[in-house]
């Protein structure tokens, strides 16, 4: 009986160890993919450089306690969709910033600091989201509140507050689909849909006024 118990325990430990290794490999592959996507090149040098950076990051954070008690799952297809959406947003924002640089008078009165409330997902997802917003040209995070989750964002060229909030909400949805807890997705999607509707109504009102 004792031998059987020990074998079961060992098997369970090996299973957990195997699952941990698999999770770390998936995480490493995801981080490397994000690195290559942001670099915009697929060369031996960028691949090796990305592998080194990923190794350092995972080594540094290996023994750091989890910042969330919720379970996160890396979904490769969701990650690909998030990265693709983020790249499109960065390109669009770069165009807007270029226009602002060439015609500063056009954005002189459009700089603003707005409050962006967020439906709760997880601290990890919110940290990724804050970094994504800060990496997008034309927007920067100046304050993050945890209770309730809220960003204060400086916007270089703001057409409307809800449009900016909607853009951030779309990033939030894709991040939760990529790495977030499944239980948070419904609220995050509902909030993004509400903002899309508000932006659409706002556009219709401006069209009728014109």
Secondary structure, DSSP 4 states (H G I P E B T S, - for coil): -HHHHHHHHHHHHHHHHHHHHHHHHHHHHHHHHHHHHHHT---HHHHHHHHHHHHHHHHHHTTSPPS-SS-----HHHHHHHHHHHHHHHHHHHHHHHHHHHTGGGTTTT-EEEEEE-----HHHHHHHHHHHHHSTTEEEEEEETTTTEEEEEESS-S-HHHHHHHHHHHHHHHHHHHS-GGGHHHHHHHHHHHHHHHHHHHHHHHHH-
